[in-house]
Amino acid sequence: MSYYRYHVFFCVNQREDGRACCANHQSQAMRDYAKERIKAFGLDGKGGVRINNAGCLDRCEEGPVVVIYPEGVWYTYVDKEDVDEIIEQHLRQGRVVNRLKLAE
């Protein structure tokens, strides 16, 4: 078994040239929110969930984006409710949230 059950990467990239980027959608705040929620559920630490910042994941035009490993499932989100749904469905219950899933 891996050290973490799930490794979650939130793109927080800021592009200076004006192109689409996840940082324009409050991605850092959403990442921080997800980290707080995971801790509140007691899901952090060894055998649990690790929430990380990521630089550009090269899908900013579909953003904001988050990717969850080991499955490699990519999501987009709009608000805290979407992040809550990803946490509840994917990270707590192990089910993909199809309505937020990005095409591979």
N, CA, C and O atoms as a Tinker XYZ file with bonds, in Angstrom:
   416  protein
     1  N      0.838000   -1.192000    0.000000    73     2
     2  CA     0.000000    0.000000    0.000000    64     1     3
     3  C      0.875000    1.244000    0.000000    63     2     4     5
     4  O      1.935000    1.271000    0.624000    81     3
     5  N      0.430000    2.249000   -0.689000    73     3     6
     6  CA     1.110000    3.535000   -0.746000    64     5     7
     7  C      1.002000    4.239000    0.609000    63     6     8     9
     8  O      0.123000    3.919000    1.409000    81     7
     9  N      1.886000    5.185000    0.859000    73     7    10
    10  CA     1.856000    5.930000    2.113000    64     9    11
    11  C      0.515000    6.630000    2.301000    63    10    12    13
    12  O     -0.033000    6.647000    3.404000    81    11
    13  N     -0.017000    7.213000    1.210000    73    11    14
    14  CA    -1.336000    7.846000    1.239000    64    13    15
    15  C     -2.303000    7.026000    0.405000    63    14    16    17
    16  O     -1.917000    6.444000   -0.609000    81    15
    17  N     -3.534000    6.979000    0.820000    73    15    18
    18  CA    -4.569000    6.310000    0.017000    64    17    19
    19  C     -4.853000    7.129000   -1.232000    63    18    20    21
    20  O     -4.965000    6.588000   -2.332000    81    19
    21  N     -4.969000    8.441000   -1.049000    73    19    22
    22  CA    -5.203000    9.356000   -2.161000    64    21    23
    23  C     -4.226000   10.513000   -2.083000    63    22    24    25
    24  O     -3.929000   11.021000   -1.002000    81    23
    25  N     -3.735000   10.919000   -3.229000    73    23    26
    26  CA    -2.885000   12.096000   -3.351000    64    25    27
    27  C     -3.612000   13.051000   -4.297000    63    26    28    29
    28  O     -3.847000   12.720000   -5.460000    81    27
    29  N     -3.965000   14.230000   -3.797000    73    27    30
    30  CA    -4.812000   15.175000   -4.518000    64    29    31
    31  C     -3.999000   16.420000   -4.857000    63    30    32    33
    32  O     -3.428000   17.060000   -3.975000    81    31
    33  N     -3.955000   16.753000   -6.133000    73    31    34
    34  CA    -3.195000   17.912000   -6.597000    64    33    35
    35  C     -4.132000   18.968000   -7.160000    63    34    36    37
    36  O     -4.846000   18.726000   -8.133000    81    35
    37  N     -4.121000   20.145000   -6.535000    73    35    38
    38  CA    -4.870000   21.303000   -7.016000    64    37    39
    39  C     -3.924000   22.188000   -7.808000    63    38    40    41
    40  O     -2.925000   22.663000   -7.268000    81    39
    41  N     -4.221000   22.413000   -9.069000    73    39    42
    42  CA    -3.429000   23.361000   -9.843000    64    41    43
    43  C     -3.687000   24.759000   -9.280000    63    42    44    45
    44  O     -4.833000   25.196000   -9.175000    81    43
    45  N     -2.613000   25.445000   -8.924000    73    43    46
    46  CA    -2.716000   26.821000   -8.427000    64    45    47
    47  C     -1.877000   27.764000   -9.304000    63    46    48    49
    48  O     -1.483000   28.848000   -8.874000    81    47
    49  N     -1.621000   27.332000  -10.522000    73    47    50
    50  CA    -0.756000   28.071000  -11.431000    64    49    51
    51  C     -1.324000   29.439000  -11.787000    63    50    52    53
    52  O     -2.518000   29.597000  -12.044000    81    51
    53  N     -0.424000   30.426000  -11.793000    73    51    54
    54  CA    -0.769000   31.781000  -12.225000    64    53    55
    55  C      0.031000   32.092000  -13.471000    63    54    56    57
    56  O      1.260000   32.139000  -13.426000    81    55
    57  N     -0.653000   32.307000  -14.588000    73    55    58
    58  CA     0.024000   32.677000  -15.827000    64    57    59
    59  C      0.060000   34.188000  -15.917000    63    58    60    61
    60  O     -0.955000   34.864000  -15.749000    81    59
    61  N      1.237000   34.699000  -16.183000    73    59    62
    62  CA     1.431000   36.158000  -16.237000    64    61    63
    63  C      1.066000   36.757000  -17.597000    63    62    64    65
    64  O      0.941000   37.975000  -17.722000    81    63
    65  N      0.896000   35.914000  -18.608000    73    63    66
    66  CA     0.666000   36.422000  -19.958000    64    65    67
    67  C     -0.811000   36.608000  -20.306000    63    66    68    69
    68  O     -1.143000   36.906000  -21.453000    81    67
    69  N     -1.698000   36.434000  -19.326000    73    67    70
    70  CA    -3.120000   36.661000  -19.559000    64    69    71
    71  C     -3.903000   35.456000  -20.037000    63    70    72    73
    72  O     -5.127000   35.524000  -20.139000    81    71
    73  N     -3.225000   34.349000  -20.336000    73    71    74
    74  CA    -3.954000   33.136000  -20.742000    64    73    75
    75  C     -4.709000   32.564000  -19.549000    63    74    76    77
    76  O     -4.431000   32.900000  -18.398000    81    75
    77  N     -5.663000   31.697000  -19.845000    73    75    78
    78  CA    -6.442000   31.042000  -18.790000    64    77    79
    79  C     -5.514000   30.349000  -17.807000    63    78    80    81
    80  O     -4.514000   29.745000  -18.195000    81    79
    81  N     -5.859000   30.444000  -16.530000    73    79    82
    82  CA    -5.088000   29.744000  -15.507000    64    81    83
    83  C     -5.979000   29.471000  -14.301000    63    82    84    85
    84  O     -6.950000   30.183000  -14.045000    81    83
    85  N     -5.624000   28.435000  -13.579000    73    83    86
    86  CA    -6.437000   28.009000  -12.439000    64    85    87
    87  C     -6.465000   29.048000  -11.322000    63    86    88    89
    88  O     -7.465000   29.171000  -10.615000    81    87
    89  N     -5.381000   29.792000  -11.161000    73    87    90
    90  CA    -5.334000   30.796000  -10.096000    64    89    91
    91  C     -6.414000   31.864000  -10.263000    63    90    92    93
    92  O     -6.809000   32.500000   -9.286000    81    91
    93  N     -6.887000   32.064000  -11.472000    73    91    94
    94  CA    -7.953000   33.042000  -11.713000    64    93    95
    95  C     -9.308000   32.575000  -11.184000    63    94    96    97
    96  O    -10.288000   33.318000  -11.233000    81    95
    97  N     -9.359000   31.349000  -10.682000    73    95    98
    98  CA   -10.605000   30.776000  -10.168000    64    97    99
    99  C    -10.501000   30.430000   -8.687000    63    98   100   101
   100  O    -11.141000   29.489000   -8.216000    81    99
   101  N     -9.700000   31.184000   -7.962000    73    99   102
   102  CA    -9.521000   30.989000   -6.518000    64   101   103
   103  C     -9.047000   29.578000   -6.167000    63   102   104   105
   104  O     -9.465000   29.009000   -5.158000    81   103
   105  N     -8.178000   29.021000   -7.002000    73   103   106
   106  CA    -7.725000   27.646000   -6.787000    64   105   107
   107  C     -6.956000   27.477000   -5.481000    63   106   108   109
   108  O     -7.069000   26.433000   -4.839000    81   107
   109  N     -6.180000   28.471000   -5.074000    73   107   110
   110  CA    -5.450000   28.345000   -3.808000    64   109   111
   111  C     -6.424000   28.308000   -2.630000    63   110   112   113
   112  O     -6.241000   27.523000   -1.699000    81   111
   113  N     -7.441000   29.138000   -2.665000    73   111   114
   114  CA    -8.448000   29.136000   -1.598000    64   113   115
   115  C     -9.208000   27.813000   -1.571000    63   114   116   117
   116  O     -9.513000   27.298000   -0.495000    81   115
   117  N     -9.517000   27.258000   -2.746000    73   115   118
   118  CA   -10.226000   25.976000   -2.800000    64   117   119
   119  C     -9.331000   24.846000   -2.302000    63   118   120   121
   120  O     -9.811000   23.931000   -1.634000    81   119
   121  N     -8.051000   24.895000   -2.613000    73   119   122
   122  CA    -7.094000   23.905000   -2.108000    64   121   123
   123  C     -7.018000   23.994000   -0.590000    63   122   124   125
   124  O     -7.052000   22.971000    0.094000    81   123
   125  N     -6.917000   25.195000   -0.065000    73   123   126
   126  CA    -6.853000   25.389000    1.389000    64   125   127
   127  C     -8.128000   24.873000    2.060000    63   126   128   129
   128  O     -8.075000   24.240000    3.114000    81   127
   129  N     -9.266000   25.152000    1.439000    73   127   130
   130  CA   -10.544000   24.671000    1.952000    64   129   131
   131  C    -10.570000   23.143000    1.989000    63   130   132   133
   132  O    -10.973000   22.554000    2.992000    81   131
   133  N    -10.143000   22.499000    0.902000    73   131   134
   134  CA   -10.126000   21.035000    0.847000    64   133   135
   135  C     -9.225000   20.466000    1.934000    63   134   136   137
   136  O     -9.575000   19.474000    2.573000    81   135
   137  N     -8.079000   21.077000    2.147000    73   135   138
   138  CA    -7.155000   20.608000    3.184000    64   137   139
   139  C     -7.803000   20.694000    4.570000    63   138   140   141
   140  O     -7.675000   19.773000    5.377000    81   139
   141  N     -8.495000   21.797000    4.839000    73   139   142
   142  CA    -9.209000   21.958000    6.115000    64   141   143
   143  C    -10.281000   20.890000    6.293000    63   142   144   145
   144  O    -10.418000   20.318000    7.374000    81   143
   145  N    -11.041000   20.621000    5.232000    73   143   146
   146  CA   -12.123000   19.621000    5.302000    64   145   147
   147  C    -11.562000   18.215000    5.542000    63   146   148   149
   148  O    -12.110000   17.454000    6.339000    81   147
   149  N    -10.483000   17.880000    4.858000    73   147   150
   150  CA    -9.857000   16.564000    5.037000    64   149   151
   151  C     -9.388000   16.406000    6.478000    63   150   152   153
   152  O     -9.569000   15.344000    7.075000    81   151
   153  N     -8.792000   17.443000    7.037000    73   151   154
   154  CA    -8.360000   17.393000    8.437000    64   153   155
   155  C     -9.556000   17.268000    9.369000    63   154   156   157
   156  O     -9.512000   16.507000   10.336000    81   155
   157  N    -10.628000   18.010000    9.089000    73   155   158
   158  CA   -11.827000   17.958000    9.934000    64   157   159
   159  C    -12.446000   16.561000    9.946000    63   158   160   161
   160  O    -13.006000   16.142000   10.959000    81   159
   161  N    -12.350000   15.844000    8.836000    73   159   162
   162  CA   -12.859000   14.472000    8.761000    64   161   163
   163  C    -11.874000   13.456000    9.332000    63   162   164   165
   164  O    -12.199000   12.274000    9.442000    81   163
   165  N    -10.676000   13.904000    9.694000    73   163   166
   166  CA    -9.653000   12.993000   10.202000    64   165   167
   167  C     -9.091000   12.080000    9.128000    63   166   168   169
   168  O     -8.635000   10.974000    9.418000    81   167
   169  N     -9.125000   12.546000    7.884000    73   167   170
   170  CA    -8.653000   11.740000    6.763000    64   169   171
   171  C     -7.219000   12.046000    6.355000    63   170   172   173
   172  O     -6.704000   11.434000    5.419000    81   171
   173  N     -6.563000   12.979000    7.037000    73   171   174
   174  CA    -5.204000   13.345000    6.674000    64   173   175
   175  C     -4.201000   12.367000    7.298000    63   174   176   177
   176  O     -4.553000   11.582000    8.179000    81   175
   177  N     -2.972000   12.425000    6.839000    73   175   178
   178  CA    -1.907000   11.598000    7.397000    64   177   179
   179  C     -1.774000   10.253000    6.717000    63   178   180   181
   180  O     -2.464000    9.950000    5.743000    81   179
   181  N     -0.873000    9.460000    7.253000    73   179   182
   182  CA    -0.546000    8.150000    6.695000    64   181   183
   183  C     -1.812000    7.303000    6.497000    63   182   184   185
   184  O     -2.658000    7.194000    7.385000    81   183
   185  N     -1.908000    6.713000    5.308000    73   183   186
   186  CA    -3.066000    5.886000    4.979000    64   185   187
   187  C     -4.292000    6.675000    4.594000    63   186   188   189
   188  O     -5.339000    6.096000    4.302000    81   187
   189  N     -4.177000    8.002000    4.590000    73   187   190
   190  CA    -5.322000    8.857000    4.298000    64   189   191
   191  C     -5.158000    9.641000    3.017000    63   190   192   193
   192  O     -4.775000    9.106000    1.977000    81   191
   193  N     -5.457000   10.927000    3.119000    73   191   194
   194  CA    -5.488000   11.806000    1.955000    64   193   195
   195  C     -4.467000   12.916000    2.125000    63   194   196   197
   196  O     -4.371000   13.522000    3.192000    81   195
   197  N     -3.711000   13.177000    1.083000    73   195   198
   198  CA    -2.759000   14.285000    1.066000    64   197   199
   199  C     -3.231000   15.293000    0.028000    63   198   200   201
   200  O     -3.422000   14.947000   -1.138000    81   199
   201  N     -3.418000   16.540000    0.452000    73   199   202
   202  CA    -3.819000   17.631000   -0.433000    64   201   203
   203  C     -2.585000   18.464000   -0.739000    63   202   204   205
   204  O     -1.914000   18.941000    0.177000    81   203
   205  N     -2.281000   18.642000   -2.018000    73   203   206
   206  CA    -1.084000   19.377000   -2.429000    64   205   207
   207  C     -1.389000   20.465000   -3.443000    63   206   208   209
   208  O     -2.376000   20.398000   -4.176000    81   207
   209  N     -0.513000   21.478000   -3.471000    73   207   210
   210  CA    -0.479000   22.453000   -4.551000    64   209   211
   211  C      0.228000   21.804000   -5.728000    63   210   212   213
   212  O      1.104000   20.958000   -5.550000    81   211
   213  N     -0.153000   22.201000   -6.914000    73   211   214
   214  CA     0.577000   21.797000   -8.113000    64   213   215
   215  C      0.789000   23.031000   -8.964000    63   214   216   217
   216  O     -0.032000   23.948000   -8.981000    81   215
   217  N      1.902000   23.035000   -9.668000    73   215   218
   218  CA     2.119000   24.054000  -10.678000    64   217   219
   219  C      1.211000   23.730000  -11.857000    63   218   220   221
   220  O      0.220000   23.016000  -11.705000    81   219
   221  N      1.536000   24.238000  -12.992000    73   219   222
   222  CA     0.694000   24.045000  -14.162000    64   221   223
   223  C      0.545000   22.560000  -14.492000    63   222   224   225
   224  O      1.531000   21.841000  -14.654000    81   223
   225  N     -0.695000   22.123000  -14.585000    73   223   226
   226  CA    -1.005000   20.751000  -14.983000    64   225   227
   227  C     -1.391000   20.703000  -16.463000    63   226   228   229
   228  O     -1.800000   19.659000  -16.972000    81   227
   229  N     -1.258000   21.837000  -17.144000    73   227   230
   230  CA    -1.454000   21.970000  -18.585000    64   229   231
   231  C     -2.886000   21.710000  -19.039000    63   230   232   233
   232  O     -3.123000   21.286000  -20.170000    81   231
   233  N     -3.837000   21.967000  -18.145000    73   231   234
   234  CA    -5.253000   21.861000  -18.533000    64   233   235
   235  C     -6.009000   23.095000  -18.048000    63   234   236   237
   236  O     -7.211000   23.031000  -17.791000    81   235
   237  N     -5.309000   24.206000  -17.925000    73   235   238
   238  CA    -5.896000   25.423000  -17.361000    64   237   239
   239  C     -7.137000   25.901000  -18.096000    63   238   240   241
   240  O     -8.041000   26.466000  -17.482000    81   239
   241  N     -7.190000   25.680000  -19.417000    73   239   242
   242  CA    -8.363000   26.132000  -20.164000    64   241   243
   243  C     -9.611000   25.350000  -19.797000    63   242   244   245
   244  O    -10.718000   25.747000  -20.160000    81   243
   245  N     -9.448000   24.239000  -19.079000    73   243   246
   246  CA   -10.582000   23.450000  -18.579000    64   245   247
   247  C    -10.808000   23.723000  -17.102000    63   246   248   249
   248  O    -11.662000   23.096000  -16.474000    81   247
   249  N    -10.052000   24.649000  -16.549000    73   247   250
   250  CA    -9.923000   24.829000  -15.117000    64   249   251
   251  C    -11.023000   25.596000  -14.457000    63   250   252   253
   252  O    -11.946000   26.130000  -15.073000    81   251
   253  N    -10.862000   25.614000  -13.169000    73   251   254
   254  CA    -9.745000   25.095000  -12.399000    64   253   255
   255  C     -9.768000   23.563000  -12.371000    63   254   256   257
   256  O    -10.822000   22.941000  -12.502000    81   255
   257  N     -8.583000   22.972000  -12.197000    73   255   258
   258  CA    -8.490000   21.518000  -12.235000    64   257   259
   259  C     -7.830000   20.958000  -10.982000    63   258   260   261
   260  O     -7.013000   21.598000  -10.319000    81   259
   261  N     -8.236000   19.723000  -10.700000    73   259   262
   262  CA    -7.654000   18.935000   -9.613000    64   261   263
   263  C     -7.533000   17.508000  -10.147000    63   262   264   265
   264  O     -8.402000   17.038000  -10.882000    81   263
   265  N     -6.450000   16.824000   -9.771000    73   263   266
   266  CA    -6.278000   15.439000  -10.188000    64   265   267
   267  C     -6.017000   14.593000   -8.944000    63   266   268   269
   268  O     -5.284000   14.996000   -8.042000    81   267
   269  N     -6.634000   13.413000   -8.918000    73   267   270
   270  CA    -6.531000   12.525000   -7.762000    64   269   271
   271  C     -5.854000   11.228000   -8.189000    63   270   272   273
   272  O     -6.278000   10.556000   -9.130000    81   271
   273  N     -4.789000   10.903000   -7.464000    73   271   274
   274  CA    -4.070000    9.648000   -7.680000    64   273   275
   275  C     -4.274000    8.747000   -6.481000    63   274   276   277
   276  O     -4.416000    9.248000   -5.365000    81   275
   277  N     -4.295000    7.421000   -6.669000    73   275   278
   278  CA    -3.636000    6.705000   -7.752000    64   277   279
   279  C     -4.483000    6.510000   -9.010000    63   278   280   281
   280  O     -3.947000    6.059000  -10.022000    81   279
   281  N     -5.768000    6.827000   -8.994000    73   279   282
   282  CA    -6.606000    6.572000  -10.163000    64   281   283
   283  C     -6.303000    7.480000  -11.350000    63   282   284   285
   284  O     -6.541000    7.100000  -12.496000    81   283
   285  N     -5.785000    8.666000  -11.089000    73   283   286
   286  CA    -5.550000    9.620000  -12.161000    64   285   287
   287  C     -6.840000   10.234000  -12.680000    63   286   288   289
   288  O     -6.974000   10.486000  -13.878000    81   287
   289  N     -7.795000   10.478000  -11.778000    73   287   290
   290  CA    -9.074000   11.078000  -12.159000    64   289   291
   291  C     -8.937000   12.605000  -12.091000    63   290   292   293
   292  O     -8.504000   13.161000  -11.081000    81   291
   293  N     -9.313000   13.259000  -13.176000    73   291   294
   294  CA    -9.253000   14.714000  -13.288000    64   293   295
   295  C    -10.646000   15.304000  -13.099000    63   294   296   297
   296  O    -11.633000   14.813000  -13.645000    81   295
   297  N    -10.693000   16.376000  -12.304000    73   295   298
   298  CA   -11.948000   17.085000  -12.061000    64   297   299
   299  C    -11.778000   18.573000  -12.314000    63   298   300   301
   300  O    -10.671000   19.111000  -12.283000    81   299
   301  N    -12.903000   19.218000  -12.563000    73   299   302
   302  CA   -13.000000   20.664000  -12.487000    64   301   303
   303  C    -14.023000   20.972000  -11.399000    63   302   304   305
   304  O    -14.762000   20.087000  -10.968000    81   303
   305  N    -14.064000   22.203000  -10.967000    73   303   306
   306  CA   -14.988000   22.605000   -9.906000    64   305   307
   307  C    -15.269000   24.080000  -10.048000    63   306   308   309
   308  O    -14.524000   24.811000  -10.699000    81   307
   309  N    -16.367000   24.516000   -9.423000    73   307   310
   310  CA   -16.750000   25.919000   -9.477000    64   309   311
   311  C    -16.675000   26.555000   -8.090000    63   310   312   313
   312  O    -16.255000   27.703000   -7.945000    81   311
   313  N    -17.088000   25.798000   -7.076000    73   311   314
   314  CA   -17.216000   26.384000   -5.747000    64   313   315
   315  C    -16.967000   25.333000   -4.660000    63   314   316   317
   316  O    -16.623000   24.188000   -4.951000    81   315
   317  N    -17.148000   25.749000   -3.411000    73   315   318
   318  CA   -16.924000   24.851000   -2.274000    64   317   319
   319  C    -17.852000   23.641000   -2.305000    63   318   320   321
   320  O    -17.476000   22.555000   -1.865000    81   319
   321  N    -19.052000   23.827000   -2.822000    73   319   322
   322  CA   -19.989000   22.708000   -2.900000    64   321   323
   323  C    -19.449000   21.612000   -3.808000    63   322   324   325
   324  O    -19.598000   20.425000   -3.517000    81   323
   325  N    -18.820000   22.014000   -4.912000    73   323   326
   326  CA   -18.211000   21.021000   -5.806000    64   325   327
   327  C    -17.039000   20.317000   -5.120000    63   326   328   329
   328  O    -16.890000   19.101000   -5.235000    81   327
   329  N    -16.219000   21.074000   -4.414000    73   327   330
   330  CA   -15.094000   20.482000   -3.681000    64   329   331
   331  C    -15.618000   19.534000   -2.613000    63   330   332   333
   332  O    -15.070000   18.448000   -2.426000    81   331
   333  N    -16.674000   19.934000   -1.911000    73   331   334
   334  CA   -17.288000   19.046000   -0.910000    64   333   335
   335  C    -17.771000   17.749000   -1.544000    63   334   336   337
   336  O    -17.622000   16.675000   -0.961000    81   335
   337  N    -18.348000   17.848000   -2.736000    73   335   338
   338  CA   -18.846000   16.648000   -3.416000    64   337   339
   339  C    -17.693000   15.717000   -3.797000    63   338   340   341
   340  O    -17.809000   14.499000   -3.661000    81   339
   341  N    -16.594000   16.278000   -4.270000    73   339   342
   342  CA   -15.413000   15.465000   -4.593000    64   341   343
   343  C    -14.886000   14.779000   -3.340000    63   342   344   345
   344  O    -14.545000   13.597000   -3.369000    81   343
   345  N    -14.820000   15.520000   -2.244000    73   343   346
   346  CA   -14.344000   14.939000   -0.984000    64   345   347
   347  C    -15.268000   13.818000   -0.531000    63   346   348   349
   348  O    -14.809000   12.720000   -0.215000    81   347
   349  N    -16.560000   14.088000   -0.499000    73   347   350
   350  CA   -17.505000   13.097000    0.000000    64   349   351
   351  C    -17.575000   11.864000   -0.897000    63   350   352   353
   352  O    -17.464000   10.735000   -0.420000    81   351
   353  N    -17.757000   12.084000   -2.179000    73   351   354
   354  CA   -17.962000   10.958000   -3.092000    64   353   355
   355  C    -16.669000   10.204000   -3.406000    63   354   356   357
   356  O    -16.612000    8.983000   -3.264000    81   355
   357  N    -15.650000   10.920000   -3.825000    73   355   358
   358  CA   -14.422000   10.246000   -4.263000    64   357   359
   359  C    -13.522000    9.865000   -3.093000    63   358   360   361
   360  O    -13.105000    8.712000   -2.977000    81   359
   361  N    -13.225000   10.823000   -2.232000    73   359   362
   362  CA   -12.230000   10.578000   -1.188000    64   361   363
   363  C    -12.777000    9.822000    0.014000    63   362   364   365
   364  O    -12.026000    9.116000    0.688000    81   363
   365  N    -14.057000    9.954000    0.294000    73   363   366
   366  CA   -14.642000    9.235000    1.431000    64   365   367
   367  C    -15.327000    7.938000    1.006000    63   366   368   369
   368  O    -15.268000    6.940000    1.724000    81   367
   369  N    -15.978000    7.950000   -0.161000    73   367   370
   370  CA   -16.754000    6.783000   -0.575000    64   369   371
   371  C    -16.149000    6.020000   -1.755000    63   370   372   373
   372  O    -16.634000    4.947000   -2.114000    81   371
   373  N    -15.093000    6.570000   -2.356000    73   371   374
   374  CA   -14.419000    5.870000   -3.446000    64   373   375
   375  C    -15.169000    5.836000   -4.764000    63   374   376   377
   376  O    -14.934000    4.958000   -5.594000    81   375
   377  N    -16.076000    6.792000   -4.962000    73   375   378
   378  CA   -16.871000    6.846000   -6.195000    64   377   379
   379  C    -16.526000    8.095000   -7.002000    63   378   380   381
   380  O    -16.435000    9.193000   -6.455000    81   379
   381  N    -16.338000    7.919000   -8.283000    73   379   382
   382  CA   -16.035000    9.039000   -9.180000    64   381   383
   383  C    -17.252000    9.949000   -9.289000    63   382   384   385
   384  O    -18.385000    9.476000   -9.381000    81   383
   385  N    -17.012000   11.249000   -9.278000    73   383   386
   386  CA   -18.066000   12.255000   -9.446000    64   385   387
   387  C    -18.137000   12.584000  -10.943000    63   386   388   389
   388  O    -17.434000   13.472000  -11.427000    81   387
   389  N    -18.975000   11.872000  -11.651000    73   387   390
   390  CA   -19.021000   11.983000  -13.117000    64   389   391
   391  C    -19.356000   13.379000  -13.609000    63   390   392   393
   392  O    -18.837000   13.800000  -14.642000    81   391
   393  N    -20.206000   14.106000  -12.903000    73   391   394
   394  CA   -20.603000   15.434000  -13.405000    64   393   395
   395  C    -19.459000   16.445000  -13.363000    63   394   396   397
   396  O    -19.511000   17.457000  -14.063000    81   395
   397  N    -18.422000   16.188000  -12.551000    73   395   398
   398  CA   -17.284000   17.102000  -12.463000    64   397   399
   399  C    -16.036000   16.546000  -13.148000    63   398   400   401
   400  O    -15.025000   17.239000  -13.259000    81   399
   401  N    -16.106000   15.323000  -13.596000    73   399   402
   402  CA   -14.950000   14.653000  -14.185000    64   401   403
   403  C    -14.644000   15.230000  -15.564000    63   402   404   405
   404  O    -15.543000   15.453000  -16.376000    81   403
   405  N    -13.358000   15.465000  -15.809000    73   403   406
   406  CA   -12.918000   15.914000  -17.113000    64   405   407
   407  C    -12.656000   14.715000  -18.013000    63   406   408   409
   408  O    -12.293000   13.641000  -17.534000    81   407
   409  N    -12.840000   14.900000  -19.306000    73   407   410
   410  CA   -12.524000   13.847000  -20.268000    64   409   411
   411  C    -11.022000   13.584000  -20.240000    63   410   412   413
   412  O    -10.215000   14.485000  -20.015000    81   411
   413  N    -10.683000   12.354000  -20.471000    73   411   414
   414  CA    -9.260000   11.996000  -20.429000    64   413   415
   415  C     -8.558000   12.258000  -21.723000    63   414   416
   416  O     -7.358000   12.006000  -21.836000    81   415
